[in-house]
Amino acid sequence: MAKDNSSEETKTTHKSTSTVDQFKKAGLIVLVGAAAIFFLDYKKDLKNDTAQNEIFQAQYYYENDSIEAGLLGDGRSLGFLDIIDIYSGTEVANLAHFYAGASYLKQRNYAEAIEYLEKFSSSEEIVQARANKLLGDAYMEQGNFTTAANNYMEAAETVDDKFFSPSYLISASLAFEKSSDLASAVKALDKIITDYKEAQEYTEARKHKARLEVLAGN
């Protein structure tokens, strides 16, 4: 009996040791994983900070209508396209997509403008709405009126206030009209008339609505 008890105790001890080892290994894996995530986040933050310092000059050029220098750099400072390539994956590279798209729009290079603006996204509602508005402008210039109107509508819905939404809705209405969708054109104006009575565009919306209803035969 003593021999059997000793055998059982040995098995139990081995089992306990094995379980502890498994927990140690699992804990080590979690720690290594956490350390790796922290290191990657730290590198990403550091990369983003460096990119932030780089983009200032390109933004200065953009604001002063030196569009080419803003896009391509000046030989000493990076342009938006360089920042997108070098600092890919950072918030600053994301912002550079917005500026690159807006720059190409100013240059009337609508295909490039659309390409870069569609790669931009922001949780800042005013900025995202502006990007949608610029996309709408680019599609309008290409004659893609329905897609333009949808982008203007998205801009209006994203920001949803009396200062920005009404002008985006006016643009949406004009785009819908050009696409021969008069019902949607009127609907966009109705939103101004119903939801933004204090907006500067209120009177303009009523005037355009009356004109569209005549065109529609209502």
Stockholm file with secondary structure:
# STOCKHOLM 1.0

chainA/1-218         MAKDNSSEETKTTHKSTSTVDQFKKAGLIVLVGAAAIFFLDYKKDLKNDTAQNEIFQAQYYYENDSIEAGLLGDGRSLGFLDIIDIYSGTEVANLAHFYAGASYLKQRNYAEAIEYLEKFSSSEEIVQARANKLLGDAYMEQGNFTTAANNYMEAAETVDDKFFSPSYLISASLAFEKSSDLASAVKALDKIITDYKEAQEYTEARKHKARLEVLAGN
#=GR chainA/1-218 SS CHHHHHHHHHHHHHHHHHHHHHHHHHHHHHHHHHHHHHHHHHHHHHHHHHHHHHHHHHHHHHHTTCHHHHHHCCSSSCCHHHHHHHTTTSHHHHHHHHHHHHHHHHTTCHHHHHHHHTTCCCSCHHHHHHHHHHHHHHHHHHTCHHHHHHHHHHHHHHHCSTTTHHHHHHHHHHHHHHTTCHHHHHHHHHHHHHHCTTSTTHHHHHHHHHHHHHHHTC
#=GC SS_cons         CHHHHHHHHHHHHHHHHHHHHHHHHHHHHHHHHHHHHHHHHHHHHHHHHHHHHHHHHHHHHHHTTCHHHHHHCCSSSCCHHHHHHHTTTSHHHHHHHHHHHHHHHHTTCHHHHHHHHTTCCCSCHHHHHHHHHHHHHHHHHHTCHHHHHHHHHHHHHHHCSTTTHHHHHHHHHHHHHHTTCHHHHHHHHHHHHHHCTTSTTHHHHHHHHHHHHHHHTC
//
